[in-house]
């Protein structure tokens, strides 16, 4: 709960720094590959970015968001399925997407995932150590970074979590 309350006052606690997207992406690939292996899942990286893309963000906050998405994808995907990291960029935005496979979530559950303390499967969530706050915290962090998060059903199954961050080049 403390961390969630901190998110509400976050705009004054951001540490903006210049980051190279390709370096961040390489770190996320390595981390997700390790997580997937530990959970007996296949990992797929689908990266289409310009090597020279540099932007300003709070790297620690972006890392926290991506780590939460990746852990959720691994914990809530049935083995021997897969998780996938997609990264894209255009002139204004960076798109980081994490897809998992089965079992997925219902439409009703999809609309509740950002609610504080909401859990799809209480017994599984407690067994895996979830608090029901992770996605709510990620949503707050994303808004503080001037971005947004979208959730939708994966194809053919699973969940797709998409983080969109603006390419900010000037920030104090």
N, C-alpha and C positions, 0 to 999 in steps of 0.2 A: 504494500500500500504506500510505503514511503516513496518508492521509486515512481509510482503513478502520480503522487502529489507533486513530485519534482518536475515531472513533464509539464504540468500546468503552468509552471513558472520558467519554462525552458528558454524562452527567447533571449533572456539576458545571460544565459549560461552557455551559449553556443561558442565553440572555438573554431572560427572559420579559418581554413587553411587551403592552400592550393594542392590539388590532388590530380594525379595522372590516372585516367580511367583504366588504361591497360594494366597498370600496376595493381590497382584495386581488384580488377577482374581476375588477374592471376592468383591473388590471395584467396579470393572467393572460390575459384576452381579447386585449388589445393584443399581448402577447408571442407568443401562440400564432397569432394572425392573421398576424403578420409571418413566423414560422417556416413556417407552412403555405404562404404565398405564395412564399417562397424555395424550397420543395420542390415547387412546382406542385401543391399540394393544395388542396381546398376546406376551409374552416373553418366549423364549426357551433358556436354557443354556445347552450346550453340551461340557463338560469339561473332558479331559483325560490327566492329567499331573501328574508328580511326585511331591509329597508334598515338597520335599527337593530341588527343582530346584531353584538355586540362580544364578543371573547373574548381570553384571554391565551395567547400562544404565543411561540415563538422565530421571528419572521418570516423571518429569514435562512435558517433550516433548512427551513421550509415552502417558501420560494422555491426552495431547492436541490432539494427533492423534486419539486416541480411542474415545474421546468425540465428535470430529468432525464426525467421521464415524457413531457413534450411533445417533447423532442428525439428520444427513442426512437420515439415515435409517428410523427413526421415522417420520420425516417431509415428506418424499417422498413415504411413504407406505400408501395405502388406508386402512382405518378402515373397517372391523374388522379383518384384516389380522395379520401377525406376523413379528417379527424380531427375529434373532437368533444370539447368541454369541457362537462361537466354539473356543476352545483353545487346542492346541496340542503342544507337545514338543518331540524332539529327542535329540541325543547327541550333535548336533551342532546348532540347530535352535529352536526358539519359533515361533509358527504360531498362529496368532490371526485373526479370520475371523468373519466378521459381514455380515449376509445375511438378506435381506429384501424380501418382497413378492411383489405383484402387486403394481404399473403397470410395473416396469422394464424400460429398455432403449433400444433403437435400436442399431444396430452394429455401425452405423455412430456416434451416440452420445457417445457410449462407448469409442470410440477412441479419443474423444475430452475432456473427463471429467477432465483431468489434466491441460488443457490449462487455462491460467490466464483469468479471467473474463468470462469464458464460463458458460452458463446456459442452461439447457435443455428447460425449460419452463419459459421464461422471466416474465410473469405475476405472476406465482405461486412463483417463486424465490423471487421477490421483496416483495410480500405479506408475505412471510415467513421470510424475513429479510436477505436473502443470498446475498453475495457480488460477488460470483463467484471465490473467491480466496481460499476457504477452502481446497479443494483437492490439489491445487498447493502448498499451504503452507505445507500440510501433506506430500506431496511427497518430498519436500526439507528437512523437518525434518527427514523423514525416511532415506534418503540418508546420512544425517549427522550422524545418528545413525548406519550407515553401514548396513542398511537393505534395503528391497524393498517392494513395494506395487503392487499388481496385482488386476485388475478388470475383472470380467467375468459375464456372464449371470447366474442367479440363476436357480435352477431346482424346479418347472417347469417354474417359472417366477421370476422377481425381479432382484436384483443386488447383487453380492457377492464381497466384498472387503476383500482382504487378505493381512495382514501385516506379513512380515517375518523378524525377528530380530535374529542376531547371539547371541549365548550364549557366551558372553565375560566374562571372569573371571579375567583378568588382564587389568586394564586401569587406568591411572593416572588422 
